Amino acid sequence: MPVSDADKEFVLRENFVLRGDNFFNNALFTDPAVFGKYPENLAEAFGANFTYDPADMQIIKCDPDFIGLNIYHGKYVVPDGKGGIRDVTPEMNTPYTDMRWTVSPESLYYGPKAFSERYRLPIFITENGVAVTEWLSEDGKLHDPSRIEYIRRYLSQLKRATEEGANIEGYFYWSLLDNFEWKEGFSKRFGLIYVDYNTLERTPKDSAAYYANIIRENGKSL
């Protein structure tokens, strides 16, 4: 089911973004740190009794210089007509990464923009990247057009958020090198540089050159 621009804007206005989770769940952790209070209607939203010592908020609240976000993917939702949301099943042609996450570039637009508007703090994308199935070609190089396309699409959306006023101070691709993924071990390759795990020889992928050029030109060609 296609998701209309109006539905996407509803999602932004209601602060429902990030990895398909209700933004309320993210605000549950970030609001106390930034605002010194929990989101309104917390007990009602969770259908539970919820009490806490207000003095704890004085300990929890801090004065952050920025907010760091790890964003890899999201899922589409639409209004349910009752003030909430419901998930939209991805269409059959939806691309997936090697982690079985959807390729959803808009997550790098709606997520940072919503956090920027809610907290009025600089935003750093502390992690964003993609694992794809790949191996060295006979020419000794690693050609990874899927990763290049992922970077292009996601950074285009981040650029869009910036152009619309989101205070994006930095972006860090994950990761520079293929490495050990905490759950999947060495089976998933996120790196811009291919690592032969037997010899530790390192081979820059095509995406490394592409990303270097994006940095060099500060994203002008996006």
HUWOJO-V467349 format. One record per residue. N is the residue number from 1. RES is the residue in three letters. SS is DSSP state (H for helix, E for strand, C for the rest). BURIAL is b if it has 16 or more other ideal C-beta (glycine too) atoms within 10 Angstrom, else e. D_LAST is the distance of its C-alpha to the last C-alpha in Angstrom with 1 decimal. Layout:
{{N/RES/SS/BURIAL/D_LAST} {N/RES/SS/BURIAL/D_LAST}}
//
This chain:
{{1/MET/C/e/27.8} {2/PRO/C/e/24.7} {3/VAL/C/e/23.7} {4/SER/C/e/23.5} {5/ASP/H/e/21.2} {6/ALA/H/e/24.5} {7/ASP/H/b/25.3} {8/LYS/H/b/22.0} {9/GLU/H/e/22.7} {10/PHE/H/e/26.3} {11/VAL/H/b/25.0} {12/LEU/H/b/23.1} {13/ARG/H/e/26.1} {14/GLU/C/b/28.5} {15/ASN/C/b/26.4} {16/PHE/C/b/26.3} {17/VAL/C/b/23.3} {18/LEU/C/b/22.6} {19/ARG/C/b/23.5} {20/GLY/C/b/25.3} {21/ASP/C/e/27.9} {22/ASN/C/b/29.3} {23/PHE/H/b/27.9} {24/PHE/H/b/31.6} {25/ASN/H/e/32.1} {26/ASN/H/b/29.4} {27/ALA/H/b/31.0} {28/LEU/H/e/34.3} {29/PHE/H/e/33.4} {30/THR/H/b/31.1} {31/ASP/H/b/33.2} {32/PRO/H/b/36.3} {33/ALA/H/e/34.5} {34/VAL/H/b/32.8} {35/PHE/H/e/35.3} {36/GLY/C/e/38.4} {37/LYS/C/e/39.1} {38/TYR/C/b/38.3} {39/PRO/C/b/36.5} {40/GLU/C/e/39.0} {41/ASN/C/e/40.9} {42/LEU/H/b/40.3} {43/ALA/H/e/43.7} {44/GLU/H/e/43.5} {45/ALA/H/e/40.1} {46/PHE/H/e/41.4} {47/GLY/C/e/44.9} {48/ALA/C/e/46.6} {49/ASN/C/e/48.6} {50/PHE/C/e/46.5} {51/THR/C/e/48.1} {52/TYR/C/e/47.2} {53/ASP/C/e/48.6} {54/PRO/H/e/46.8} {55/ALA/H/e/47.7} {56/ASP/H/e/45.3} {57/MET/H/b/42.4} {58/GLN/H/e/43.4} {59/ILE/H/e/42.9} {60/ILE/H/e/39.7} {61/LYS/C/e/38.0} {62/CYS/C/e/36.1} {63/ASP/C/e/34.0} {64/PRO/C/e/30.6} {65/ASP/C/e/28.2} {66/PHE/E/e/25.2} {67/ILE/E/b/24.4} {68/GLY/E/e/22.8} {69/LEU/E/b/21.4} {70/ASN/E/e/21.2} {71/ILE/C/b/19.1} {72/TYR/C/b/18.7} {73/HIS/C/b/19.4} {74/GLY/C/b/21.2} {75/LYS/C/b/23.3} {76/TYR/C/b/23.7} {77/VAL/E/b/26.7} {78/VAL/E/b/28.3} {79/PRO/E/e/31.2} {80/ASP/C/e/34.5} {81/GLY/C/e/36.5} {82/LYS/C/e/38.3} {83/GLY/C/e/36.0} {84/GLY/C/e/34.3} {85/ILE/E/b/31.8} {86/ARG/E/e/32.0} {87/ASP/E/e/29.8} {88/VAL/C/e/28.4} {89/THR/C/e/29.0} {90/PRO/C/e/25.9} {91/GLU/C/e/26.1} {92/MET/C/e/27.2} {93/ASN/C/e/23.9} {94/THR/C/e/22.1} {95/PRO/C/e/20.6} {96/TYR/E/e/22.0} {97/THR/C/b/21.5} {98/ASP/C/b/24.4} {99/MET/C/e/25.4} {100/ARG/C/e/25.8} {101/TRP/C/b/23.2} {102/THR/E/b/21.2} {103/VAL/C/b/17.5} {104/SER/C/b/16.7} {105/PRO/C/b/13.2} {106/GLU/C/b/14.6} {107/SER/H/b/16.7} {108/LEU/H/b/14.1} {109/TYR/H/b/14.1} {110/TYR/H/b/17.8} {111/GLY/H/b/19.2} {112/PRO/H/b/17.9} {113/LYS/H/b/18.4} {114/ALA/H/b/21.9} {115/PHE/H/b/22.9} {116/SER/H/b/21.7} {117/GLU/H/e/23.7} {118/ARG/H/b/26.7} {119/TYR/H/b/27.2} {120/ARG/C/e/25.7} {121/LEU/C/b/24.9} {122/PRO/E/b/21.9} {123/ILE/E/b/19.8} {124/PHE/E/b/18.9} {125/ILE/E/b/17.3} {126/THR/E/e/20.0} {127/GLU/E/b/19.3} {128/ASN/E/b/16.6} {129/GLY/C/b/16.6} {130/VAL/C/b/18.1} {131/ALA/C/b/21.3} {132/VAL/C/b/21.6} {133/THR/C/e/24.8} {134/GLU/C/b/24.6} {135/TRP/C/e/27.0} {136/LEU/C/e/27.3} {137/SER/C/e/27.6} {138/GLU/C/e/30.7} {139/ASP/C/e/28.9} {140/GLY/C/e/28.7} {141/LYS/C/e/24.9} {142/LEU/E/b/22.8} {143/HIS/C/e/20.3} {144/ASP/C/b/18.2} {145/PRO/H/e/15.6} {146/SER/H/b/15.9} {147/ARG/H/b/14.8} {148/ILE/H/b/11.7} {149/GLU/H/b/10.9} {150/TYR/H/b/12.0} {151/ILE/H/b/9.8} {152/ARG/H/b/6.6} {153/ARG/H/b/8.3} {154/TYR/H/b/9.8} {155/LEU/H/b/7.3} {156/SER/H/e/5.6} {157/GLN/H/b/9.3} {158/LEU/H/b/10.1} {159/LYS/H/b/8.0} {160/ARG/H/b/9.8} {161/ALA/H/b/13.0} {162/THR/H/b/12.8} {163/GLU/H/e/12.4} {164/GLU/C/e/15.4} {165/GLY/C/e/17.5} {166/ALA/C/b/17.3} {167/ASN/C/b/18.3} {168/ILE/E/b/15.9} {169/GLU/E/e/17.4} {170/GLY/E/e/16.0} {171/TYR/E/b/14.5} {172/PHE/E/e/16.5} {173/TYR/E/b/15.8} {174/TRP/C/b/19.0} {175/SER/C/b/20.3} {176/LEU/C/e/20.7} {177/LEU/E/e/23.6} {178/ASP/C/b/25.1} {179/ASN/C/b/27.8} {180/PHE/C/e/30.4} {181/GLU/E/e/29.0} {182/TRP/C/e/31.6} {183/LYS/C/e/32.6} {184/GLU/C/e/31.7} {185/GLY/E/e/32.7} {186/PHE/C/e/31.3} {187/SER/C/e/30.5} {188/LYS/C/b/26.9} {189/ARG/C/b/24.4} {190/PHE/C/b/21.3} {191/GLY/C/b/20.9} {192/LEU/C/b/18.5} {193/ILE/E/b/21.9} {194/TYR/E/b/24.6} {195/VAL/E/b/28.0} {196/ASP/C/e/31.2} {197/TYR/C/e/33.3} {198/ASN/C/e/36.5} {199/THR/C/e/36.0} {200/LEU/C/e/33.1} {201/GLU/C/e/31.5} {202/ARG/E/e/27.8} {203/THR/E/e/25.3} {204/PRO/E/e/21.6} {205/LYS/E/b/19.6} {206/ASP/H/e/17.0} {207/SER/H/b/14.5} {208/ALA/H/b/15.9} {209/ALA/H/e/14.9} {210/TYR/H/b/11.3} {211/TYR/H/b/11.2} {212/ALA/H/e/13.2} {213/ASN/H/e/10.9} {214/ILE/H/b/8.0} {215/ILE/H/e/11.0} {216/ARG/H/e/12.4} {217/GLU/H/e/9.8} {218/ASN/C/e/9.2} {219/GLY/C/b/5.5} {220/LYS/C/e/5.6} {221/SER/C/e/3.8} {222/LEU/C/b/0.0}}
//
